[in-house]
């Protein structure tokens, strides 16, 4: 189409719509046109926009300038709802040469956002000889472009007199994992936002981890490696319109019939059993752990305290620790097809930046920006942190804030912000020495800081005990049956399962329901807490069975159970939560037959702490009896039972050695100690 024809047709379209006609004549710097309405008005004009967007948009803007007063700002045309036309949508990985300079929509997650920066579109130069003004268009990806010569014949050294600038911002959009197949890795594309697209009203919706649909022109630029131009071109999209999308799960179509089925399943008393049968069916056993992970997928209710404005997290964090090849990772990865949002990260290759958020300098604008890690990208979903034990302590410490307050704060350079990371963590780790040592207590073989471990709601251990022929036979038969259905058919029990697609819809629907906690049920949780705590008559002499953190975990698990059944929290839900908590603490926090939560909270059991108190008292007492306060260790041990000797004097793990490292005592000679 000719430019005059495009202008004429577009004016006719604007004149036919009273709303747009009024908007076009106001002082706005842009108007938004519904693409679906536009395509029904003139299909040929629409095709011209798709195939030749840059010139067509300029023609549209020229048309509107004729309808406006000269003192009004230059107006931009933006098109919404183009993402609802299937033919205009394209996956980032499918962009090819034939798509260049065409109008398309790409959908993805915001991985990086730069600061808003001024971009120079045009520079004006004056010739010092003749005074001629020379306009030079600038390329955003190259340095300052100057005129090569003036009409009077002068070459070089022109005087720069002014610049035309515009607000710009760069984003990196990453493909969603749900759209990938097999082992495909997500592709990325740069998105350049200009003019009103950088406004505060739009900026507040464009946060790291948010899903967006960006309408714009597919373009390319020369790739620069170490400040050297290459023959390779990089694709990017020059944004015309940006649409914030709801979470992925909200786009799944749940019909009235689906809701009827969801409510039917939720009312069944055996619904949890059906879910356990369906979850990771290729892994034998671990029913209680599967139940816990299922509750994690439904999660508790997040809320904000009206008085303190403190966030109360509803997300449930779980730690799986144990021997290699016992199914930890496979159990965790089984959440992928039913989780609402999912991110997998391996500890050996993860860093603080890869998990949370990092500051990155934008090579093109020379400004700072934020790049999202797995916990931000999985906001309102689940993050699998595999090989958790392989992460360095500094990187693991970055999880403290996220696991408790569900936020990630960054305060560096010119950026001071707090990001939402309402993400459930399912972490997998091996024992401290890779395999479980039956001669040492369980907790001492979990090599993480106590402050981090205490933020997990549930802890489950996996110990590979060989020698039980019945268990080994059942496990291997289950493995073979999972790989070949015709094997051991006579042994396969007919267990009811649930379709994964329907199950995902069930989770989506249930997570929109917030179960209430009645006074009666709250009293049940309080009574359990008080009853367990009442066993402690003297905290320096007995174990501490539970703390307020486990009380909060009981509430979260109770709410998750209630959500599954689309009901307010009942006594049955609380019992489910309590049983899950007790099963979780069975191995990790057991000491002398009792649950001692101090093992998790502080890394030291109450029993062991009592021995430490007695050792300190004895050292002070014996120091007064022996010459120069030098105490033979054999005399010190005489005041303790033989079964306590290994706790007191057992190499680097012994109390004596730890006291020396802390500077409480020192060893004047072998086999003797003295108090400092």
C-alpha positions, 0 to 999 in steps of 0.5 A, a space after each residue: 500500500 502507498 503511504 497516502 493510502 495508509 494514512 487515508 485508511 487509518 484516519 477513516 478508522 479513527 473517525 469511525 470510533 468516537 472513543 479513539 477520535 476523542 483520544 487522538 485529539 487530547 494531549 496524550 503521548 500515545 493511544 492504544 488500539 485493540 488489534 482485534 477490532 482493527 483487523 475486522 475494520 481493514 484486513 489489508 491495512 492489518 497485513 501491511 502493519 504485520 509485514 512492514 511495521 516500521 513504515 506503517 506505524 510512522 504513517 499512522 503517527 503522521 495521520 494523527 499529527 494532522 488531526 492534532 494541534 502543533 503544540 501537542 506532543 508527538 503521539 505513538 500508536 500501540 496495539 493491544 490484544 495482538 497476542 490473542 491472534 494465534 498467527 502473530 505469536 512466535 516462540 523465541 526459539 522459532 525466530 528466523 531471518 524471514 521474521 526480521 522487521 515483522 510485527 510479532 508477539 513473544 511471551 516469556 518471563 522477565 529474566 533481566 531489567 536494566 535501569 531506565 536510561 536516556 537514549 540519544 536518537 539524533 544528534 545535531 552538529 554545526 559546521 564551524 565554516 558555513 554554520 550549516 546544521 547537520 542532523 545525524 541519526 544515532 544507532 543505539 548499539 554503536 558509539 557516537 556517529 558524527 557527520 563525515 562532511 558538510 555541503 561546503 566541503 569541510 570534513 570532520 571536527 563539527 560542533 555538537 549543539 544538541 541531542 534528541 533523547 528518549 527514555 529507554 529500558 532493556 529487558 531480557 525475556 526468557 522462554 518458559 520452562 513449561 513450553 519446552 520439550 525434553 532437555 531443551 534449554 530456554 532461549 532468550 531475547 532482548 526487548 527494548 522499551 521506549 517512550 511511555 513503555 518506561 513509565 512508572 505505571 507500566 514499570 510496577 507490573 514489569 518485575 523480575 520473574 513476571 510473565 509478559 507478552 511483548 508486541 513489537 518489531 523483530 530486529 537484529 544488531 551486530 554481535 560484539 564480543 570483547 568490544 570487537 564486531 563480529 559477522 554474527 547478528 543478535 535478534 531483539 524486539 523493539 517493543 510496541 506494547 507490553 502486557 503483564 500476564 497472570 501466572 501460567 496456571 491461570 491460563 489453564 482452562 478449567 470448565 464447569 465440568 472440571 470444577 464438578 469433578 474437582 469437588 467430587 474428588 476433594 470430598 473423597 476420604 481416600 483422596 490423599 491415598 489416590 494422590 500418593 498412588 499417582 505421585 512418582 509411581 516409579 519409586 517404591 515406598 516413601 508414602 509418608 514423604 510423598 504425602 508431605 511433598 503433595 501437601 507442599 504443592 497445595 501449600 498453606 495460606 499466606 497472609 499479612 499481619 494487619 498490625 505489624 504488616 509482617 508477612 506470614 508465609 504459607 509456602 512449605 520448605 522440605 529437606 531430603 537428605 540421605 545416601 546416593 541413589 535412594 530416590 531423593 532427586 527423582 521424588 523432587 523432580 516428580 513435582 514438575 508435571 503438576 507444579 504450577 511453576 517449577 525451577 530446577 537448580 543443581 547445587 554444584 552449578 548454583 551460586 547466590 546469584 543463580 538462586 536469588 538475584 544479581 546486579 549486572 551491568 548492561 553492556 549497551 547502555 552502561 547502566 546497572 540492572 537486575 537479573 533474576 535467579 531460580 527463586 525469583 523466577 519460580 515465584 508462587 511455585 516450587 524450586 528444586 535445589 538438588 545437590 544442596 550439600 555441594 553449595 558453598 556456605 556463602 551461597 546457602 546463606 543467601 536463602 535465609 531471607 527468602 525462606 522466612 520472609 519470602 522476599 529477596 532484598 538487594 542494596 547495591 550501587 544505585 539499586 535498592 529494592 525488595 523482590 517477591 520470592 514466594 517460592 517453596 523449596 524442596 532441597 536434596 542433599 547427601 550426608 556429610 561423608 556421602 554415605 550414612 555412618 551408623 555409628 554417628 548421630 543423624 544430625 551431625 551428618 547433615 552439613 548445613 548451618 543450624 540457622 538454615 536447617 531450622 527454616 525447613 518445615 520438614 526433614 526426611 532421611 534416606 538410608 540405604 540399608 542392605 541385607 533385607 532380601 524382602 525389601 530389596 526384592 520388592 524394590 527391584 521388582 517395582 523398578 523393573 515393572 515401572 520400565 516394562 509393564 508386562 513384568 510381575 503383572 500378577 503382583 501389581 495391585 490395582 490402585 486408583 490413580 489420578 490423571 496429571 492434567 486433571 490433578 494440576 487443575 485440581 491444585 490450581 482450583 484449590 489454591 484459590 481457596 483459603 481455608 479458615 482456622 476456627 477457634 476450636 481447631 486453633 485450640 487443638 494446635 495449642 493444646 498439642 503444643 502445650 502438651 508436648 512442651 509440658 514434658 519439659 520440667 527443666 530445660 537444662 536436664 531434658 529434651 526440648 520436643 518442639 518450638 513455635 516454628 514447628 507450631 507454625 509448620 503444623 498450621 501450614 500443613 493443616 491448611 494445605 490438607 484442608 485446601 486439598 479437600 476444599 474445606 475449612 481446617 478440621 481436626 483430621 487436617 491437624 492430625 495429618 499435619 501432626 503425624 507428618 511433623 512427627 514422622 519428619 522429626 523421627 530420625 533427625 531430631 531424636 535423642 534417647 527415644 525423645 524428639 529434641 528440636 534443639 538438635 535442629 534449632 541449635 545443632 546441639 541436643 539438650 542432652 549434649 548441652 547438659 554435658 557441656 554445662 557439667 564439663 565447664 563446671 567440673 573444669 572450674 572446680 578441678 582447676 582450684 584443686 590441681 596445682 597451677 589449675 592444670 587438670 589431667 583429662 583422665 581425672 576430669 572423665 572420672 566424674 562422668 559415665 563411660 558412655 559420655 566419654 566419647 562426647 567429651 574427649 573424642 577428637 575434633 567432635 569432642 567437647 574438649 576440642 570445641 572448648 579449645 577452639 572457642 578459647 575457653 580452655 587450652 592444652 598446656 601439655 598432652 592429656 592436660 587442660 587449663 581454663 583461660 
